[in-house]
Each structure stands twice: as structure tokens, then as C-alpha cells.
Amino acid sequence: MITIRPLRTIAQQQLAALVSLLQDSVHGGASVGFLAPLAHEEAQHYWQDVAAALGPLLHCWLAEDQGRIIGTVQLALCGKANGRHRGEIQKLMVHSSARGQGIARQLMQQAESAACAAGCSTLVLDTDSTSVAAKLYPKLGWEHAGDIPAYAASPDGRLHATRYFYKLLSA
């Protein structure tokens, strides 16, 4: 059974699993900010930075199957006075061995619910315009805002278009 729970701190065994998840995503072609091959140390440093930043403006959830971390998503809330109504979904990842089970949908629902509870009315996210995620988000009620050509590098270093999405949340 899949459980979704908030990440508050990262224990050593969780760190290893999160590093593995990030490497699996990057080596599988996900454009999540890293180039392949992703070194263990770089992935570990990333998750240590996330752990240090967790708090009122950054939230993270884990998807677990029998205690094994198989997915994650982050919600970054805007702390600026004119942007406290908005947030950004970041780093939605599901391990390649666990895809196709609705885990991404569950993680997104959790992040959206938390955004509503925090008073957000607008969410944004971006992804590679040719990714599987770019096809998923409209199915979850997200609106395509536009594409920017040659915006980010894929894990293999090639530039690709980035697709922006937004979702207006009901009160």
C-alpha cells in the first residue's frame, strides 16, 4: 500500500533512498535540474540542502511502499508580500520501478491540498515540454501557460523547450 507522508528531516537511510530516487530520475532522462551521470555526492548534497530548507516556505512529501521511498514532490511557497497567494510545485519524481500506479497523482493531490491549506490560490510548475509529465499535468487539471524554447538542458546536455503550467485552486 502506498503512503504519502511529509518529510520533516532526513535520516541516513532516507538520504540513501532519496539519492537513489534522484539518480534514477536523472539517469532515466528527467529534467529536474541535473546532468547525467549524476554523482552520488552531488545528489546527496542536493537532498541535504532540501532538508536544511524545509520549513514554512518549503514542504516535501514522500511516497512510500512498505517503507521504501518510491516518489517525492516539493511545494515552494512564495514569501514575498505580493506573492503569498502562490506556490510552485517542484521535483515531482517517481522511481522508474513504480511508475504507472497513480503515485504522481497522489503526490500532486497532497501538494495541492497543502497549498490550499496554506492559503494559496495559484500554483505554477514547469517541465520538459516532451516529457511524460507534460502529458500528465493537464489530466490533473493544470492549464498550459506556454513554452520557452531552448530553456533547460536535458540530463544528456541537449537544450529543450520548457512547458509552464498553472492551476487556480478553489478556496
N, C-alpha and C positions, 0 to 999 in steps of 0.2 A: 504494500500500500504506500502510495506517495504522500509524504507530508511536506508542507511548506511551513517554514519557521523563520523568524528573524535572526539575523546574525548580529550578535552583540559584541563578541570578542572572538578571536581566532585561536583555538587550541592547536598544539603542534600537529596532531593527527588531521585536524581540519585543514591546516595550512598545506599539508602534502596533497590532500584531496583537491583543494582549490587550485593548486599549481597544476595538477594533472588535468583538471577540467579546462583551465585556460589554455594549456598546451594542446589538448585535444581539439579545442575550438579553433585555435590559430592554425595548427597543422592541417586541419580539415578545411581551411580556406575562409574562415570567418574574419570579417574585417572589424576587429574590436580594438584597434589601436596598436597592434604589434606586427612585426615582420617575422617570417619563418626563416630558419628554425628559431623558436623561442627558447632561450636558455632557461634552465631551472632557476638560476639566481635572479634573472630579470622578472620572471613570473612570481617568484617568492617576494621580491621587493615590492612588486605591484600590490599584492594582497596585504602585505604589512602596511603599506600606505593607506589602503582602504580601511583596514582595522583602526588605524590611528585617526582617520577622518570620520568614522561613524559617530553619529550624534544627531542633533536636531535638524541638520540640513542634508545629511546623507544617511540613507537607510539601505539595507541589503537583506535579501531573503534567500534562503537555501531550499532547494527541493531535494528531499532525501527518500531513498528507497531502502528500507531495512537498515537505516543508519549510514548508508553510502550516499555521499553528495553526488547528485546527478545533474544539478542545474542551479542557476542563480540569476538574480536580477537586482538592479540598483535603482533607487529613486533619489535624485538630487533635487532638493527644494531650493528655490531662489530666496536668498536672504535680503535682497535689495528692497527698499521701501516700495518701489513701483512694480515689483515683481513677485510679491509674496503670494500671489494667487496662482503662480505657475510652478511647474516642476518638469524635470527631464528624466525619462527612462533611459538607463544606461546598462550596457553589458549584459543583455539577456543572452544566456548561454545554457544549452542543454547538451550533455555528453552524447557523443555520436551513438553510443550503445543504447541510449534511452530515448531516442527521438521517435516521433510518431505516436506518442502515448498521451498527448494533451498537456504535457508538463509546461511548455512555454505558455500555453493559455492560462494554466493555473497560476504561474508566476506573475503574469501580466495582471490577472484579476486581483491578486494580492497587492501588487504595487498600486494599481488604480484605486482600490479600496482605501489604502493607507493615504494616498494623495487626497482623496475626498475627505477623510477624517482630519487631515491637516489643513483643510480649508482651500485646497487647490481647485480651481475651476478649469485650468488649461494645462494640458500635458503636451510635450513635444518629444520626438526621438528621431534618430537618423540611422540609416543602414545602407549598405551597398545596394544600388538600385537593381542589381541582378540576383540578389540573394533570395533564399527561401523565405527569409524573414520579410522581405519586401512584399511577398505574396500573402503572408500570414496576417500582417497588421490590418489590412482592410477587412479581413474576415472578423477581426476583433473590434470593429467599429472605428478604426483610425482613418483619418482623411489624408490623402496625398496632397502635400503643400507645394511640392516642386522638386526638381532635381538640379544638382550643381555638377556639371561635367568635370572630370579630372580632379575631383576634390580630395580623395584619400587614396592611399596605396593599399592594395590588397596584400595579404601576407607574402605573396611572391614578388612584391615590389611594383607591380603594374598599377598605374593610376586607373581609378574607376569613378563613375558617377555616384554621388551620394543622394539618396532619396530622403526627403524630410516628410515627416508625418506629424499631425496634431490630433488631439482628441479633446473636445469640450465635455467636461464632466457635469452631470446634473447634481444639484445641491442635495 
